[in-house]
């Protein structure tokens, strides 16, 4: 009889041990699941913080704790890139159209109307017929990202290259910048609004 009681006692002890082991295993599984979920959420948030910066037309991945901290640089690059595409031209109709199309992907109707005004005045035709090249060199872009839409002022030098001489112009413009969806043709996801040239003054002309 004692041996039978002892046998059942051992069974109960083993059952209690197995129960504790099962509970411990379930707790460990729950902890692993919670940790995995937390890690996945953290990784997703980190991926959302990834932004791309353009430097001379090349895209670089930048990891920032806060995208807002890098917004000013993005606005500056977007505006500078627009001006380089819009105003740098070679005396070739296909090349001019290609550059303008790229620039207009970064802007709204205000820039399109400005290009149409130049076309109606025969500006692009004169570049082609007279074999004139034009290059825009952006000196600086001053932006204000404290308010939205953002505002930007561009200061640049425009070089008009003819066969025998080069003319240098002081160029200034202003615009607003709004956020939009990023795309392959608009990597910063911004649009230039209310584009206006405020200064385009000849500084000098020199022989080549």
BALO-894908 format. One line per 4 residues: number of its first residue (from 1); their letters; for each residue x, y, z of C-alpha. Coordinates in nm, 2 decimals, always signed. Layout:
% residues N
NUM) A) X:Y:Z; ...
This chain:
% residues 208
1) XXXX) +0.00:+0.00:+0.00; +0.28:+0.24:+0.09; +0.45:+0.16:-0.24; +0.13:+0.24:-0.43
5) XXXX) +0.09:+0.58:-0.24; +0.45:+0.65:-0.32; +0.40:+0.57:-0.69; +0.10:+0.81:-0.72
9) XXXX) +0.30:+1.07:-0.53; +0.58:+1.05:-0.78; +0.32:+1.08:-1.07; +0.18:+1.39:-0.91
13) XXXX) +0.53:+1.54:-0.86; +0.62:+1.47:-1.22; +0.29:+1.62:-1.34; +0.35:+1.93:-1.15
17) XXXX) +0.71:+1.96:-1.29; +0.57:+1.90:-1.65; +0.30:+2.17:-1.59; +0.56:+2.42:-1.47
21) XXXX) +0.78:+2.34:-1.77; +0.49:+2.39:-2.01; +0.40:+2.72:-1.84; +0.76:+2.83:-1.86
25) XXXX) +0.78:+2.74:-2.23; +0.46:+2.93:-2.31; +0.60:+3.24:-2.13; +0.92:+3.22:-2.32
29) XXXX) +0.72:+3.18:-2.65; +0.51:+3.49:-2.56; +0.82:+3.69:-2.48; +0.98:+3.59:-2.81
33) XXXX) +0.66:+3.69:-3.00; +0.64:+4.03:-2.82; +1.01:+4.09:-2.88; +0.98:+4.00:-3.25
37) XXXX) +0.68:+4.22:-3.30; +0.86:+4.51:-3.13; +1.17:+4.46:-3.34; +0.95:+4.45:-3.66
41) XXXX) +0.78:+4.78:-3.56; +1.11:+4.94:-3.49; +1.25:+4.83:-3.82; +0.95:+4.96:-4.01
45) XXXX) +0.98:+5.30:-3.84; +1.35:+5.31:-3.93; +1.27:+5.24:-4.29; +1.01:+5.52:-4.29
49) XXXX) +1.29:+5.76:-4.18; +1.50:+5.68:-4.48; +1.53:+5.97:-4.73; +1.72:+6.03:-5.04
53) XXXX) +1.94:+6.33:-5.11; +2.04:+6.45:-5.46; +2.40:+6.57:-5.51; +2.47:+6.68:-5.86
57) XXXX) +2.19:+6.47:-5.99; +2.30:+6.16:-5.81; +2.08:+6.00:-5.54; +2.22:+5.91:-5.20
61) XXXX) +2.05:+5.73:-4.91; +2.05:+5.92:-4.59; +1.93:+5.79:-4.25; +1.80:+6.06:-4.02
65) XXXX) +1.62:+6.04:-3.69; +1.39:+6.31:-3.81; +1.31:+6.39:-4.18; +1.23:+6.75:-4.08
69) XXXX) +1.59:+6.81:-3.98; +1.69:+6.75:-4.34; +1.40:+6.92:-4.51; +1.60:+7.24:-4.58
73) XXXX) +1.87:+7.06:-4.77; +1.61:+6.88:-4.98; +1.43:+7.20:-5.07; +1.76:+7.37:-5.16
77) XXXX) +1.86:+7.08:-5.38; +1.52:+7.06:-5.55; +1.52:+7.43:-5.63; +1.88:+7.43:-5.75
81) XXXX) +1.82:+7.13:-5.97; +1.51:+7.29:-6.12; +1.71:+7.60:-6.22; +1.99:+7.40:-6.37
85) XXXX) +1.75:+7.20:-6.58; +1.54:+7.50:-6.68; +1.81:+7.74:-6.78; +2.11:+7.53:-6.89
89) XXXX) +2.07:+7.48:-7.27; +2.26:+7.38:-7.58; +2.16:+7.50:-7.92; +1.96:+7.19:-8.00
93) XXXX) +1.58:+7.17:-8.00; +1.56:+6.81:-7.87; +1.81:+6.89:-7.59; +1.62:+7.20:-7.49
97) XXXX) +1.29:+7.01:-7.48; +1.44:+6.73:-7.28; +1.58:+6.97:-7.01; +1.25:+7.17:-7.00
101) XXXX) +1.04:+6.85:-6.96; +1.26:+6.74:-6.66; +1.24:+7.08:-6.50; +0.86:+7.10:-6.55
105) XXXX) +0.83:+6.77:-6.36; +0.95:+6.96:-6.06; +0.72:+7.26:-6.09; +0.37:+7.38:-6.16
109) XXXX) +0.20:+7.59:-6.43; +0.39:+7.91:-6.33; +0.72:+7.77:-6.47; +0.54:+7.63:-6.77
113) XXXX) +0.39:+7.97:-6.84; +0.73:+8.13:-6.81; +0.87:+7.89:-7.07; +0.58:+7.95:-7.30
117) XXXX) +0.64:+8.33:-7.27; +1.01:+8.27:-7.37; +0.90:+8.05:-7.66; +0.65:+8.31:-7.79
121) XXXX) +0.93:+8.57:-7.79; +1.15:+8.35:-8.00; +1.40:+8.29:-7.72; +1.47:+7.92:-7.78
125) XXXX) +1.47:+7.97:-8.16; +1.74:+8.24:-8.13; +1.96:+8.01:-7.92; +1.94:+7.74:-8.19
129) XXXX) +1.98:+7.97:-8.50; +2.27:+8.16:-8.34; +2.44:+7.85:-8.20; +2.43:+7.99:-7.84
133) XXXX) +2.48:+7.78:-7.53; +2.35:+7.88:-7.19; +2.46:+7.76:-6.85; +2.31:+7.83:-6.51
137) XXXX) +2.54:+7.82:-6.21; +2.35:+7.84:-5.88; +2.54:+8.03:-5.61; +2.30:+7.98:-5.32
141) XXXX) +1.93:+7.90:-5.24; +1.79:+8.07:-4.93; +1.49:+7.88:-4.80; +1.24:+7.91:-4.51
145) XXXX) +1.10:+7.58:-4.39; +0.95:+7.73:-4.07; +0.62:+7.79:-4.25; +0.44:+7.60:-4.51
149) XXXX) +0.44:+7.63:-4.81; +0.81:+7.67:-4.79; +0.97:+7.98:-4.96; +1.29:+7.99:-5.16
153) XXXX) +1.51:+8.26:-5.31; +1.77:+8.16:-5.57; +2.09:+8.36:-5.65; +2.28:+8.25:-5.95
157) XXXX) +2.51:+8.34:-6.25; +2.39:+8.28:-6.60; +2.65:+8.24:-6.88; +2.55:+8.30:-7.24
161) XXXX) +2.82:+8.16:-7.47; +2.84:+8.28:-7.83; +3.11:+8.21:-8.09; +3.32:+8.51:-8.00
165) XXXX) +3.21:+8.62:-7.66; +3.06:+8.52:-7.32; +2.79:+8.73:-7.14; +2.75:+8.69:-6.77
169) XXXX) +2.42:+8.78:-6.60; +2.32:+8.81:-6.24; +2.01:+8.60:-6.19; +1.77:+8.59:-5.90
173) XXXX) +1.43:+8.43:-5.86; +1.17:+8.34:-5.59; +0.92:+8.07:-5.55; +0.71:+7.86:-5.31
177) XXXX) +0.77:+7.49:-5.26; +0.51:+7.23:-5.15; +0.53:+6.86:-5.07; +0.40:+6.59:-5.31
181) XXXX) +0.45:+6.22:-5.37; +0.81:+6.11:-5.45; +0.87:+5.95:-5.79; +1.15:+5.86:-6.03
185) XXXX) +1.11:+6.20:-6.20; +1.07:+6.39:-5.88; +1.29:+6.22:-5.61; +1.24:+6.49:-5.35
189) XXXX) +0.87:+6.48:-5.38; +0.83:+6.86:-5.41; +0.67:+7.10:-5.65; +0.77:+7.46:-5.72
193) XXXX) +0.49:+7.71:-5.72; +0.46:+8.08:-5.81; +0.79:+8.08:-5.98; +0.91:+8.43:-6.07
197) XXXX) +1.24:+8.57:-6.20; +1.31:+8.89:-6.01; +1.65:+8.98:-6.16; +1.83:+8.90:-6.49
201) XXXX) +2.09:+9.17:-6.53; +2.39:+9.16:-6.75; +2.71:+9.21:-6.55; +2.98:+9.18:-6.82
205) XXXX) +3.06:+9.06:-7.17; +3.41:+8.93:-7.25; +3.58:+8.78:-7.55; +3.64:+8.41:-7.56
